[in-house]
């Protein structure tokens, strides 16, 4: 790369590294705190300083976490995986199919569908949650799995991305060739287009997974039965008790650590996938 | 671009025959699931909220018959817009956006330019570290920072120049949380956009004697302006619907009221006061406000890039 040897004070390597270090500390220190705090018992938590390690108590905290209220944390973890895992998988497939259809097939209402999808990207989720709740009340599905799961499948931004990917990655000539060979449109989609769209699908899947995992308002509004809670809602409920009952502190913190670790690992492992996916999505 | 241009021409000569029928069922199978979801979970709920926002529940007679829905035209909207608590919540998110948006996007842009411009080892690692907070759910981010702000537990209470849980301090505290979550995500988006800036343009700038800072400000930044504006739209919409962070913080301090942001106001009117008409009206005001804001930003971006 270009190395201009203009050594003005601000462009010097030292200043660049200082800024990056500052940003990295800001980003990582709260996570370090989460880890050190998850290893402390209630007493050490309030008496030792923030980043200092107290007596190593992680195993005890984990035991408490998994036995509190009859092991409900495991239910929450399973629910989160189900909402986010199944929701992202199914949602990404639905989005990709629709984005591909808008990009590469001609059908009546195609422009309208895309226009409404774009409008859907801009509708704030918190403005939607209450109307969804009221509708679910009418349908008598409040406080069920489906009341949370079905709305989370809808991902207009995923369709927008899928359309962009399909326009860039699936050449029309290839589709024409498949058609001339006598393949039906659906078969062409599955055997020709889908493999080409794979990086795009993975990106949509990953971001929809994170979106569902992070979604808080919808479960908060829809669910009252703790057995159906995702991890975030369960931890929130516990955290609202900490000022009265300090023994919830280690539960909340250890639970938070367990909820964060899988996602952080997924992002580290899948780095190449989401980096390239973000690139395609942002440049469009 | 070339792919697009070709697609226009090659779509023209379409052999007639049985393929026509297939063309009609295939889009249905591929596009219908999403179209149905969009209708069922976005369009119908909005329509239903619109309908509800025109009614209010009133006890009729002596109250023996139970509450009855009464059509009140725009009275709910008038009530929401005239409510000082709602206006305060708008001021709160307005102030929050005024600080958070330039701070977060500015920091993300500077970091992206640094990563792109400077000769760095461990570039991947730096960017990954700054990106990681994005993987932390909003509730958990809220919890971590609430603890960090708490006196006696977190170190920040003693270090920060403001009282992070005091009445005037919660706004900057929430800015610190939200900036933490979104800075790295936007940095990666800007960085990937920067990598598409043609290297010969940069080479030409260098030959003309432009230093790294000059190149970053007058060449690279204008070239990724569309990306910056997309990030701006999403950040502005996100700011307006601020909900999770203040809600979590409110278990740790009384400085965050139950109607601190418009979204909290909606939640409070629906689930604590059980006034669905008012809550639906407030939801729609929020949706319209974010539509107007994003349209404004879009308009601004197209004018600038011409």
Interface residues (C-beta under 8 A of the other chain):
Chain A: X1 X2 X3 X4 X6 X8 X10 X11 X13 X16 X19 X20 X23 X24 X26 X27 X28 X30 X31 X33 X34 X37 X45 X46 X49 X50 X51 X94 X95 X97 X98 X100 X101 X102 X104 X105 X106 X107 X110 X113 X116 X117 X119 X120 X122 X123 X124 X125 X126 X127 X128 X130 X131 X132 X133 X134 X135 X138 X150 X151 X153 X154 X156 X159 X167 X168 X171 X172 X173 X176 X179 X184 X185 X186 X189 X210 X213 X214 X216 X217 X221 X232 X233 X235 X236 X239 X240 X242 X243 X252 X253 X256 X259 X260 X263 X264 X266 X267 X268 X271 X275 X278 X279 X282 X283
Chain B: X3 X4 X6 X7 X10 X11 X19 X22 X23 X24 X25 X26 X27 X28 X29 X30 X31 X33 X34 X35 X37 X38 X40 X41 X42 X43 X44 X45 X46 X48 X49 X52 X107 X110 X111 X114 X115 X118 X119 X120 X124 X126 X128 X129 X130 X131 X132 X133 X134 X135 X136 X137 X138 X139 X140 X141 X143 X144 X145 X146 X147 X148 X152 X153 X154 X155 X180 X183 X184 X188 X189 X192 X193 X195 X196 X202 X203 X206 X211 X212 X213 X227 X230 X233 X237 X240 X241 X243 X244 X247 X248 X251 X252 X263 X266 X267 X270 X271 X276 X279 X280 X283 X284 X286 X287 X290 X291 X294
